[in-house]
Amino acid sequence: GHEQLLKMMEERMMDVEQKLRLVKRLLQDKVNQLKEQLSKNTKADAMVKDLYVENAQLLKALEVTEQRQKSAERKNYLLEEKIANLNRIVKNLASPSFSP
């Protein structure tokens, strides 16, 4: 009985060791998977930061462009007013009332 009990304990110990090796292998696979995910997340985080900076630069460029457009529209309006005034002056100069 004693030897049989010892043999059963050895078999149980071998079974436990086999299960432990399996668990260790599964844990190592999970660690590798998590390391890979961390690497991907780090790259994605860097890309998000780059996009954030690029977006800020684009917004600033858009703001500058909009300011230039407004300035150009104001200058265009003033030029159109000047043209209209000049046309009025030319029309008045050409009218018969100024003839000698």
Beta strands, then each sheet from edge to edge (+ up, - down):
end
